[in-house]
Amino acid sequence: MNQAVREENFKREFAKSIESSSAKECLRFDAQQAQILNQFAWEMAKFGGPQRAGANSKASMAATEIKILLSPAQRALFCLMDYWIAIYKMYLKNCLH
């Protein structure tokens, strides 16, 4: 499957999962989600932040745990945000070289 097809599939799935929820609802965390996000943010800060060696694996483990608690619409929104961050990084890399 080429990149364009994957992107179209992603956009279609994202639209379906968001249809029943407003963006405002996607960004609202329940008490358990907020507590876990806060806990992992503090743990990352104590660890030395995202620039420290080993931070990627720590963040990956936290993301796996957090993902379980998110609704499908929240997961889709975060996935979309991740996608656009990757696009932005590629854009910057190409502009700087």
ZISULCOR-V867080 format. One record per residue. N is the residue number from 1. RES is the residue in three letters. SS is DSSP state (@ for helix, = for strand, . for the rest). NEAR is the number of other C-alpha atoms within 12 Angstrom. Layout:
n=N res=RES ss=SS near=NEAR
n=N res=RES ss=SS near=NEAR
This chain:
n=1 res=MET ss=. near=8
n=2 res=ASN ss=. near=8
n=3 res=GLN ss=@ near=9
n=4 res=ALA ss=@ near=10
n=5 res=VAL ss=@ near=11
n=6 res=ARG ss=@ near=13
n=7 res=GLU ss=@ near=18
n=8 res=GLU ss=@ near=14
n=9 res=ASN ss=@ near=15
n=10 res=PHE ss=@ near=19
n=11 res=LYS ss=@ near=20
n=12 res=ARG ss=@ near=16
n=13 res=GLU ss=@ near=20
n=14 res=PHE ss=@ near=26
n=15 res=ALA ss=@ near=20
n=16 res=LYS ss=@ near=17
n=17 res=SER ss=@ near=23
n=18 res=ILE ss=@ near=25
n=19 res=GLU ss=@ near=18
n=20 res=SER ss=. near=16
n=21 res=SER ss=. near=20
n=22 res=SER ss=. near=16
n=23 res=ALA ss=@ near=19
n=24 res=LYS ss=@ near=13
n=25 res=GLU ss=@ near=18
n=26 res=CYS ss=@ near=23
n=27 res=LEU ss=. near=21
n=28 res=ARG ss=. near=18
n=29 res=PHE ss=. near=20
n=30 res=ASP ss=. near=16
n=31 res=ALA ss=@ near=12
n=32 res=GLN ss=@ near=16
n=33 res=GLN ss=@ near=23
n=34 res=ALA ss=@ near=17
n=35 res=GLN ss=@ near=15
n=36 res=ILE ss=@ near=23
n=37 res=LEU ss=@ near=24
n=38 res=ASN ss=@ near=17
n=39 res=GLN ss=@ near=17
n=40 res=PHE ss=@ near=26
n=41 res=ALA ss=@ near=22
n=42 res=TRP ss=@ near=17
n=43 res=GLU ss=@ near=19
n=44 res=MET ss=@ near=26
n=45 res=ALA ss=@ near=17
n=46 res=LYS ss=@ near=14
n=47 res=PHE ss=@ near=19
n=48 res=GLY ss=. near=16
n=49 res=GLY ss=. near=18
n=50 res=PRO ss=. near=20
n=51 res=GLN ss=. near=14
n=52 res=ARG ss=. near=15
n=53 res=ALA ss=. near=13
n=54 res=GLY ss=. near=15
n=55 res=ALA ss=@ near=22
n=56 res=ASN ss=@ near=17
n=57 res=SER ss=@ near=16
n=58 res=LYS ss=@ near=24
n=59 res=ALA ss=@ near=26
n=60 res=SER ss=@ near=16
n=61 res=MET ss=@ near=17
n=62 res=ALA ss=@ near=23
n=63 res=ALA ss=@ near=24
n=64 res=THR ss=@ near=17
n=65 res=GLU ss=@ near=18
n=66 res=ILE ss=@ near=26
n=67 res=LYS ss=@ near=23
n=68 res=ILE ss=@ near=16
n=69 res=LEU ss=@ near=22
n=70 res=LEU ss=. near=28
n=71 res=SER ss=. near=23
n=72 res=PRO ss=@ near=23
n=73 res=ALA ss=@ near=29
n=74 res=GLN ss=@ near=31
n=75 res=ARG ss=@ near=25
n=76 res=ALA ss=@ near=28
n=77 res=LEU ss=@ near=32
n=78 res=PHE ss=@ near=23
n=79 res=CYS ss=@ near=23
n=80 res=LEU ss=@ near=23
n=81 res=MET ss=@ near=16
n=82 res=ASP ss=@ near=14
n=83 res=TYR ss=@ near=19
n=84 res=TRP ss=@ near=16
n=85 res=ILE ss=@ near=14
n=86 res=ALA ss=@ near=14
n=87 res=ILE ss=@ near=15
n=88 res=TYR ss=@ near=14
n=89 res=LYS ss=@ near=14
n=90 res=MET ss=@ near=14
n=91 res=TYR ss=@ near=13
n=92 res=LEU ss=@ near=12
n=93 res=LYS ss=@ near=11
n=94 res=ASN ss=@ near=10
n=95 res=CYS ss=@ near=9
n=96 res=LEU ss=@ near=8
n=97 res=HIS ss=. near=7
